[in-house]
């Protein structure tokens, strides 16, 4: 199957929402002047909406929450590592009991987001962000894919397993059941992404304890856990062929949902076959170290450690000087 060329990632941002997320006193002209400094191209400005393109290597900018987070730093409103606090464990578990999934899509991690509010615009931002992450970091879903579900429609524990092609459920957006073979053959989404699973004779499936299908990753979610504006609690899962990619995507989603007002709680991932248990998401900051002289040689500047640290904090990183200010360490979360 011929693969489509990935679309340039685009975010439509309503200026009134951006003012609420950044600062009520911020002016549109100021925002338009500073947006290019966070690696964004302004494609169009139409009355109340700014249409921007961002580089796929900045997936944290895949929603207006991420753009606002970056703007607050450059505007000196809020600098350093963005605020984030896990609300603790959810007490909920995902069980991996089928060794066959390890040959197809071996990694699954998840989070719970509780007590939030969705409206048209928040929901739209999440959907666009999800698809941009699929196309970029997820390599058009081959490497990783995301499922966002209505938590209140799920009976835990959830199981990650494989099934044959004649297994049936009602896919998202449909009113009747389809077998997996039919989904891959007859539905547009199946024809578009089915090649990812074409080498296998069984298919990965995420189901709850009463058999409700959450997802056929990386193809489509189930209709039963569809997210809508009345949802206050969400279950988010990421399946992937690479553990680090899965964790990076989940960290971006956790940060975004936290900024949207949700409480983020961990989920236990229990791999029975390997006798392993993992609490996700992992939100501990990562550290990178660099030499002040080396950075200046790359940039063609003559900044001292203090100036470099100030710039890093405006870029929403935390940093400190080490080794007599000849080096510095920067802290970041996920792949921001």
C-alpha positions in Angstrom: 0.0 0.0 0.0 1.3 3.4 -0.9 1.8 5.6 2.1 0.7 9.2 2.2 3.2 11.9 2.8 2.9 13.2 6.3 1.0 16.5 6.6 2.8 19.6 8.0 1.6 19.8 11.6 -0.7 22.8 12.1 -2.4 24.3 15.1 -5.4 26.7 15.0 -5.3 28.9 18.1 -8.2 31.1 19.2 -6.7 34.4 20.4 -9.1 34.7 23.3 -8.2 31.3 24.6 -4.5 32.1 24.2 -5.0 35.2 26.3 -6.5 33.1 29.0 -3.7 30.6 28.9 -0.9 33.1 28.7 -2.0 36.4 30.3 -5.1 38.4 30.0 -3.0 41.5 29.4 -1.0 40.1 26.4 -1.5 41.9 23.1 -2.1 40.1 19.8 0.8 42.0 18.1 3.2 41.0 20.9 2.2 37.4 20.5 2.6 37.5 16.7 6.1 39.1 17.1 7.3 36.5 19.5 5.8 33.3 18.1 8.7 32.8 15.5 11.1 32.7 18.5 9.7 29.4 19.7 10.2 27.8 16.3 6.7 28.5 14.9 5.7 29.7 11.5 2.6 31.9 11.3 0.6 30.6 8.3 -2.4 32.9 8.7 -4.1 35.4 11.0 -7.9 35.6 10.5 -9.7 37.8 13.0 -9.8 35.7 16.2 -7.7 32.7 15.0 -3.9 32.4 14.5 -3.0 29.5 12.3 0.6 28.2 12.9 2.9 25.5 11.7 5.4 24.0 14.1 8.4 21.7 13.6 7.6 18.0 14.3 10.7 17.9 16.6 8.7 20.1 19.0 5.7 17.9 19.7 5.1 19.9 22.9 3.8 22.6 20.6 1.0 20.4 19.2 -1.7 22.1 21.1 -2.5 25.7 22.2 -1.6 24.6 25.8 2.0 23.9 24.6 2.2 27.1 22.7 1.0 29.1 25.7 3.5 27.3 27.9 6.3 28.4 25.6 5.0 31.9 25.3 4.8 32.4 29.1 8.5 31.6 29.2 9.7 34.0 26.5 7.4 36.7 27.9 9.0 36.2 31.4 5.6 35.4 32.9 6.6 31.9 34.0 10.1 30.5 33.5 11.8 27.2 34.2 10.4 23.7 34.1 6.6 23.8 33.7 4.6 23.1 36.8 3.4 19.5 37.1 2.2 17.4 39.9 1.0 13.8 39.9 -2.1 13.3 42.0 -1.0 9.8 43.1 -2.0 6.3 42.0 -5.3 5.6 40.5 -5.4 2.0 41.8 -6.3 0.8 38.3 -4.4 -1.8 36.3 -3.7 -2.9 32.8 -2.7 -6.6 32.5 -0.5 -8.0 29.7 -1.2 -11.7 29.8 -0.7 -12.6 26.2 2.9 -13.1 25.1 1.8 -12.8 21.4 1.4 -9.0 21.8 5.2 -8.6 22.4 5.8 -9.7 18.8 3.3 -7.2 17.4 3.2 -4.1 19.6 5.0 -5.0 22.8 4.7 -1.8 24.9 1.6 -0.4 26.5 1.6 2.4 29.1 -1.3 4.5 30.4 -2.5 7.3 32.7 -5.8 8.4 34.3 -6.9 12.0 34.1 -9.7 12.9 36.5 -12.0 15.7 37.5 -11.5 17.8 34.4 -13.9 19.6 32.0 -14.1 19.2 28.2 -15.7 21.7 25.8 -15.7 21.9 22.0 -12.3 23.6 21.8 -10.5 21.5 24.4 -11.8 18.4 22.7 -10.7 19.7 19.3 -7.2 20.5 20.6 -6.8 17.0 22.0 -8.0 15.3 18.7 -5.7 17.5 16.5 -2.8 17.0 18.9 -3.4 13.2 19.0 -3.2 13.0 15.2 -0.2 15.2 14.9 1.6 13.0 17.5 0.6 9.9 15.5 2.1 11.4 12.3 5.3 12.8 13.9 6.7 11.0 16.9 4.5 7.9 16.2 5.7 7.7 12.6 2.2 7.5 11.2 1.2 5.1 14.0 3.8 2.5 13.0 6.0 3.3 16.0 3.4 4.5 18.5 -0.3 5.3 18.7 -2.6 6.9 21.3 -6.1 6.0 22.6 -8.1 8.5 24.6 -11.2 7.0 26.4 -14.1 7.8 28.7 -12.8 6.3 32.0 -16.3 6.0 33.4 -17.3 3.5 30.6 -14.5 1.1 31.6 -14.5 -1.8 34.1 -11.0 -2.5 35.4 -8.7 -4.3 35.2 -8.0 -3.8 31.5 -6.3 -6.5 29.5 -4.0 -6.2 26.5 -4.2 -9.4 24.4 -4.4 -10.7 20.8 -7.4 -12.0 18.9 -8.2 -13.5 15.5 -9.5 -11.5 12.6 -13.1 -12.8 13.1 -13.3 -11.0 16.4 -16.1 -8.4 16.3 -16.8 -5.1 18.1 -18.4 -1.7 17.3 -15.6 0.6 16.1 -15.6 4.4 16.8 -18.1 6.3 14.7 -20.1 3.2 13.8 -23.5 1.9 15.0 -23.0 -1.8 14.4 -20.3 -4.5 14.9 -17.6 -5.2 12.4 -15.1 -8.1 12.5 -11.5 -7.0 12.6 -11.1 -8.4 9.0 -14.0 -6.2 7.9 -12.5 -3.1 9.7 -9.2 -3.6 7.9 -10.9 -4.2 4.5 -14.1 -2.0 4.5 -13.4 1.0 6.7 -11.3 3.9 5.4 -9.2 4.0 8.6 -8.5 0.3 8.3 -7.5 0.5 4.7 -5.2 3.5 5.6 -3.4 1.9 8.5 -4.0 -1.8 8.2 -0.6 -2.4 6.5 1.0 -1.9 10.0 -0.6 -5.2 11.1 -0.5 -7.0 7.7 2.5 -9.3 8.7 0.5 -10.8 11.6 -2.3 -13.4 11.7 -3.5 -12.1 15.1 -4.3 -8.6 16.2 -3.7 -6.6 19.4 -6.8 -5.6 21.4 -7.4 -3.7 24.6 -10.5 -4.8 26.5 -11.9 -4.3 29.9 -13.0 -6.9 32.5 -16.5 -7.3 31.0 -15.2 -7.5 27.4 -15.8 -3.9 26.3 -13.3 -3.1 23.5 -11.3 0.0 24.2 -9.0 -0.1 21.2 -7.7 -2.1 18.2 -4.3 -0.4 18.2 -3.0 1.3 16.1 -6.2 1.3 13.9 -9.3 2.5 15.8 -10.9 2.8 19.2 -14.2 1.2 20.2 -17.4 3.2 20.2 -18.2 2.2 23.8 -15.5 4.4 25.3 -15.9 7.4 23.0 -14.9 10.7 24.6 -17.5 13.5 24.6 -18.0 16.9 26.2 -19.7 15.4 29.3 -16.7 13.3 30.1 -15.0 14.3 33.3 -12.6 11.4 33.6 -10.3 10.0 30.9 -8.2 6.9 30.4 -5.2 7.4 28.1 -3.2 4.5 26.7 -0.2 4.5 24.4 0.9 1.4 22.5 4.3 1.3 20.8 7.1 -0.7 19.3 9.6 1.3 21.4 9.3 2.0 25.2 11.0 5.4 25.2 8.7 6.7 22.4 5.7 5.5 24.3 6.9 7.3 27.5 7.6 10.5 25.6 4.2 10.6 24.1 2.5 9.9 27.4 4.5 12.6 29.1 3.3 15.2 26.5 -0.3 14.1 27.0 0.0 14.2 30.8 1.4 17.7 30.7 -1.3 18.9 28.3 -4.1 17.4 30.3 -2.7 18.8 33.5 -2.7 22.3 31.9 -6.3 21.6 30.9 -7.2 21.2 34.6 -7.2 17.4 35.0 -5.7 15.5 38.0 -3.2 13.1 36.6 -2.9 9.7 38.3 -0.7 6.7 37.5 -1.9 3.3 36.2 -0.2 0.0 37.1 1.0 -2.0 34.0 1.3 -5.6 35.0 3.2 -7.9 32.7 2.3 -11.3 34.1 4.5 -13.3 31.7 7.6 -11.4 32.7 6.6 -10.9 36.4 7.0 -7.1 36.0 4.9 -4.2 37.3 5.3 -0.6 36.2 3.6 2.6 37.3 3.0 5.1 34.5 3.4 7.9 33.4 7.0 8.5 34.3 7.3 12.3 34.8 10.6 12.7 36.5 12.7 15.3 34.8 15.6 14.2 32.6 19.0 15.8 32.7 21.4 16.9 29.9 24.8 18.4 30.5 26.8 20.7 28.2 29.9 22.8 28.2 29.5 26.6 28.1 32.4 27.0 25.6 31.0 24.3 23.3 27.5 25.9 23.2 29.0 29.3 22.4 31.1 27.8 19.6 27.9 26.3 18.1 25.9 29.5 18.5 28.7 32.0 17.6 28.0 33.9 20.8 29.9 34.8 24.0 27.4 34.0 26.7 28.4 33.2 30.3 26.8 30.4 32.3 24.3 32.8 34.0 23.1 34.1 30.6 22.8 30.6 29.2 20.8 29.5 32.2 18.5 32.5 31.9 17.8 31.6 28.2 17.2 28.0 29.1 14.7 28.9 31.8 12.8 31.1 29.3 12.7 28.1 27.0 10.9 26.2 29.9 13.9 24.2 31.1 15.5 24.3 34.5 19.3 24.7 34.6 22.2 25.2 36.9 25.9 25.9 36.6 28.4 23.3 37.5 32.2 22.9 37.5 33.1 26.6 38.2 30.4 27.7 35.7 32.3 26.1 32.8 29.4 23.6 32.3 25.7 23.5 33.1 23.0 20.9 33.5 19.5 21.4 32.1 16.4 19.6 33.2 13.5 18.8 30.9 10.5 16.5 30.9 9.5 14.2 28.1 10.9 15.4 24.7 10.0 19.1 25.1 
